[in-house]
């Protein structure tokens, strides 16, 4: 008699998927002081002085810079909080979010 043991021929669908990550993007403007941008990056995104200065200068020179990636909800909350902190001080500084490819 033949061996009737079988093995699955296809991989089962994974039960869970990793959440897609979203980028927080710093947008340049002509009015917000450089030091204020650095302060916000350190406070809201926990960047070091050096990281914050590099991100600020990249946005200043190129127009935008990715700050960090998070789950969608965290990215949107941080972008909103950081933009609101600037607005409270009268600056147009803007953080946006977009899904990572
Ligand atoms: N461009 C601003 C200035 O010259 C500084 C700045 C940098 C503002 C980055 C926003 O995302 C920004 N004062």
Boltz pocket constraint, residues with backbone or C-beta under 6 A from the ligand:
constraints:
  - pocket:
      binder: B
      contacts: [[A, 26], [A, 27], [A, 28], [A, 29], [A, 30], [A, 31], [A, 32], [A, 33], [A, 34], [A, 37], [A, 55], [A, 56], [A, 57], [A, 59], [A, 60], [A, 63], [A, 93], [A, 94]]
      max_distance: 6.0
